[in-house]
Amino acid sequence: MIPIFYDTHAHLDFPDYAPDLDEVLARAQNAGISRILSIGTDLSSSRQAVALAERHSFIHAVIGWHPNHVMEAPDDVRPELRDLARHPKVAAVGETGMDYYRMPSQQTGGTAAQDEAFKRKQAQVFEQQLEVAANCGLNVVIHQRAAWEDTIQRVRAWSGKVRTVFHCFSESPEAMRQVLDLDGLVSFTGILTFKNGKNIRDTLAATPLERFMLETDCPYLAPAPYRGKRCEPAYVKEIAATAAEVKGVSLEALSAATCSTAEAFFRMRA
């Protein structure tokens, strides 16, 4: 019997899967991936994640606005997200957070003033989603890129009201400990398997077994030996193999720990 794992962060509503989603899901189940969290990136994406979860018992939805899409968001994202949060297949809020990696000033004609407006809107939409999560009794999936201090400060302000998981974690062991000190979690992707991913493996090695989850972030970040191709939930199997090696545990022990952690973090009753 193969060990069971969850893909705690997948973008199944993306057009990458439109031609063959049923086959992708079948491969995932055949690989022992027994639950998938389909992650929203805006209101339309979140609704599609809910619709997928309605059709498949092993899929649950996470609803939210990605920081890179906030300029298209309304001034107040809370009403629509609160409505969606009532759905029994909604497991968390997100992905939300801060991302300063590609700023408007780096684009032709972009200005520093546009950068500041972008940061302000990210902060506004992030705060609104943290509020929705706290009010609805849900936890939050965090996206952070090139914005560590601003992100962790906002998470710290909500400590005790919501728990968070920093997905696709690629920071240092010291940053990981900041998250854990706030009762949060981290989650690791196929970057673990990359030849140049030693820093990620070092952080995983320092992370307690019961404080992390596994994910693909598909269609991105396919693990070795699929690097550069479309990623899919079945590839959690390869990520798990590397994670077990790094942690010095069996696949069965890793399965028990990571699935238990996911079940405690996400609302997956339905």
C-alpha positions in Angstrom: 0.0 0.0 0.0 1.4 3.4 -1.0 1.7 6.2 1.6 -1.0 8.8 1.4 -0.1 12.5 0.9 -2.0 15.8 0.4 -1.3 18.5 -2.1 -2.1 21.5 0.1 -1.6 24.1 -2.7 -2.7 23.6 -6.3 -4.2 25.9 -8.9 -6.5 23.5 -10.6 -8.7 26.2 -12.1 -5.8 27.5 -14.3 -6.2 27.0 -18.0 -3.2 24.7 -18.0 -5.5 21.9 -16.9 -8.5 22.6 -19.1 -7.6 19.9 -21.7 -7.1 17.0 -19.3 -8.2 17.8 -15.7 -9.9 14.4 -15.2 -6.6 12.6 -16.2 -4.6 14.9 -13.9 -6.9 14.0 -11.0 -6.8 10.3 -11.7 -3.0 10.4 -11.8 -3.0 12.1 -8.4 -5.2 9.5 -6.8 -3.2 6.7 -8.3 0.0 8.3 -6.8 -1.7 8.3 -3.3 -2.6 12.0 -3.2 -5.9 11.7 -1.4 -6.7 15.4 -0.8 -6.0 18.5 -2.9 -6.5 22.1 -1.9 -7.4 24.2 -4.9 -6.3 27.8 -4.3 -8.1 30.9 -5.4 -6.2 33.9 -6.7 -9.1 36.3 -7.2 -12.9 36.2 -6.9 -13.5 34.3 -10.2 -10.7 31.9 -9.4 -12.1 31.3 -5.9 -15.5 30.5 -7.3 -14.0 28.1 -9.7 -12.1 26.4 -6.9 -15.4 26.0 -5.0 -17.1 24.6 -8.0 -14.3 22.0 -8.4 -14.6 21.1 -4.8 -18.3 20.6 -5.2 -17.7 18.1 -8.1 -14.9 16.1 -6.4 -15.1 14.9 -2.8 -11.3 14.9 -2.3 -10.9 18.6 -3.4 -11.4 21.5 -1.0 -11.3 25.2 -1.9 -9.2 28.1 -0.5 -10.7 31.5 -1.4 -8.8 34.8 -1.7 -7.1 37.5 -3.7 -3.4 37.0 -4.6 -1.3 40.1 -4.0 -0.3 40.4 -7.6 -3.9 40.8 -8.6 -5.0 43.4 -6.1 -5.2 46.3 -8.5 -8.2 44.6 -10.1 -9.8 44.0 -6.7 -12.7 46.1 -5.4 -12.1 48.5 -2.6 -13.6 45.9 -0.2 -13.2 42.2 -1.0 -14.8 41.2 2.3 -18.5 40.8 1.3 -17.9 38.4 -1.5 -15.3 36.4 0.4 -17.6 36.1 3.5 -20.3 34.7 1.3 -18.0 32.1 -0.2 -16.5 31.3 3.2 -19.9 29.9 4.3 -19.6 27.1 1.7 -18.9 23.8 3.4 -16.1 22.9 1.0 -14.1 26.1 1.7 -11.1 25.1 3.9 -9.2 28.4 4.3 -8.7 32.0 3.1 -6.0 32.8 0.6 -3.8 32.9 -1.1 -3.1 36.4 0.2 -0.1 38.4 1.4 2.6 40.7 0.0 4.7 40.5 -3.1 7.2 43.2 -4.1 9.1 41.1 -6.6 7.8 42.8 -9.7 6.9 46.4 -9.1 5.3 48.9 -11.5 8.5 51.0 -11.6 10.3 48.0 -13.2 8.0 48.1 -16.2 8.2 50.6 -19.0 6.6 53.9 -17.9 6.1 52.7 -14.3 6.8 55.1 -11.4 7.8 55.0 -7.8 4.3 56.5 -7.0 2.7 53.5 -8.6 4.9 51.2 -6.5 3.6 52.9 -3.3 0.0 52.6 -4.5 0.5 48.9 -5.3 1.9 48.3 -1.8 -0.9 50.2 -0.2 -3.5 48.1 -2.1 -1.8 44.9 -1.2 -1.8 45.8 2.5 -5.5 46.8 2.3 -6.6 43.6 0.6 -4.4 41.5 2.9 -5.9 43.1 6.0 -9.4 42.5 4.7 -8.7 38.8 4.1 -7.2 38.4 7.6 -10.3 40.0 9.0 -12.6 37.6 7.0 -10.6 34.6 8.2 -10.8 35.7 11.8 -14.5 36.4 11.6 -15.3 33.1 9.8 -13.1 30.8 11.9 -10.7 30.0 9.0 -7.0 30.0 8.7 -5.0 31.8 6.1 -2.6 30.7 3.3 0.1 33.3 2.9 2.0 34.3 -0.2 5.2 36.2 0.4 7.9 37.2 -2.1 10.5 39.9 -1.6 8.3 41.4 1.2 9.3 39.5 4.3 9.3 42.2 6.9 6.0 43.8 5.9 4.3 40.4 5.6 5.5 39.0 9.0 4.6 42.2 10.7 1.0 42.0 9.5 0.8 38.3 10.4 2.2 39.1 13.9 -0.6 41.7 14.4 -3.2 39.0 13.9 -1.5 36.4 16.0 -3.9 34.6 18.3 -6.8 35.5 15.9 -5.9 33.4 12.9 -3.2 30.8 12.1 -1.2 31.0 8.9 0.8 28.8 6.6 3.5 30.4 4.5 3.3 28.5 1.3 6.1 27.8 -1.1 8.5 28.5 1.7 12.0 29.5 0.6 13.3 31.6 3.5 16.0 30.9 6.1 15.7 28.7 9.2 15.5 32.0 11.2 12.5 33.2 9.2 10.9 29.8 9.6 11.2 30.1 13.4 9.5 33.5 13.2 6.5 31.9 11.6 6.5 29.0 14.1 6.8 31.4 17.0 3.4 32.8 15.9 1.9 29.3 15.9 2.1 29.3 12.1 3.3 26.6 9.6 5.4 26.5 6.5 4.9 24.5 3.3 7.4 23.1 0.9 7.2 22.6 -2.9 9.2 20.9 -5.6 12.1 23.4 -5.1 13.2 20.9 -2.4 14.3 18.6 -5.2 16.2 21.1 -7.3 20.0 20.8 -7.4 20.2 24.5 -6.4 17.6 24.0 -3.6 20.1 23.3 -0.8 19.0 26.3 1.2 15.4 25.1 1.1 16.5 21.6 2.2 18.5 23.2 5.1 15.4 25.1 6.2 13.3 21.9 6.0 15.9 20.0 8.1 15.5 22.7 10.8 11.7 22.5 10.7 10.0 20.2 13.2 8.3 17.3 11.6 4.8 18.4 12.8 5.1 22.0 11.6 5.2 21.8 7.9 3.1 20.6 4.9 3.8 19.6 1.3 2.4 21.2 -1.9 3.1 21.5 -5.6 1.9 25.1 -6.3 1.1 23.5 -9.6 1.2 24.2 -12.5 4.5 25.8 -11.3 7.7 24.4 -9.8 7.6 20.8 -11.0 10.1 18.7 -9.0 12.9 16.7 -10.5 12.8 14.8 -12.8 9.9 16.9 -14.3 11.5 20.3 -13.8 10.5 22.7 -16.5 7.3 20.9 -17.4 3.8 21.4 -16.2 3.5 20.4 -12.6 0.5 18.4 -11.2 -0.7 17.1 -7.8 0.7 13.6 -8.5 4.2 15.0 -8.1 3.8 15.4 -4.4 5.1 11.9 -4.4 8.5 13.1 -5.6 8.5 16.0 -3.2 7.7 13.7 -0.3 10.6 11.3 -1.2 13.1 14.2 -0.9 11.4 15.5 2.3 11.6 12.1 3.9 15.3 11.8 3.0 16.1 15.3 4.4 14.2 14.6 7.6 15.6 11.1 8.0 12.1 9.5 8.4 10.1 6.9 6.5 7.5 7.9 3.9 4.9 6.4 6.3 6.0 8.7 9.2 6.1 11.7 6.9 2.6 10.9 5.6 1.2 10.6 9.1 2.8 13.9 10.2 2.0 16.1 7.2 -1.5 14.8 6.7 -2.3 15.3 10.4 -0.9 18.8 10.3 -3.0 19.6 7.2 -6.2 18.2 8.8 -5.7 20.3 11.8 -5.0 23.5 9.8 -7.6 23.3 7.1 -11.4 23.0 7.6 -12.0 19.8 5.6 -15.2 18.4 7.2 -17.3 18.2 4.1 
